[in-house]
């Protein structure tokens, strides 16, 4: 499957992810999404941390290569070349929820990132106007999860001890609410 995914010609304006053996094509993100990702990235100290937008993450035991909205790792810890960033090098992954990704971001990616041992996963939901910070991953496969879940409404600062920062969310734009179909 990984060879097929690697050779896939993704149409312009789309992005592709491999999640537990399934290839997903999604539309490119909108302005609200991009503004939130940029606002988060701008608050992370560049001296210690390296941030990458839409970086492919290698979670090979999960048969997954998700493309996270923002990846944070210690400066100088990543490889010098290649497409995949190994999950064990990542400190924090950020996903900004969209109408089409709500179930995937709260469900599939949560267990995939936990199974990969990613120390922190931040879900930013402009439709619910809140952030969910997940830490302390445990378990394997689809049963993997995070032991600590903290939710912060937009307007409250989000402490991210893994990075030694507090993210200001007061200026995060919102979108009309959407009902989730499944998930925790």
Buried (B, 14 or more C-beta within 10 A) or exposed (E): EBEEBEEEEEEEEEBBBBBBEEBBEBEEBEEBBBBBBEBBBEBBEEEBBBBBBBBBBBBEEBBBBBBBBBBBBEEEBBEEEEEBBBBEBBBBBBBBBBEEBBBBBBBBBBBBBBBBBBBBBBBBBBBBBBBBBBBEBEEEEEEBBBEEBEBBEBEBBBBBEBBEBEBBBEEBEBBEEBEBEEEE
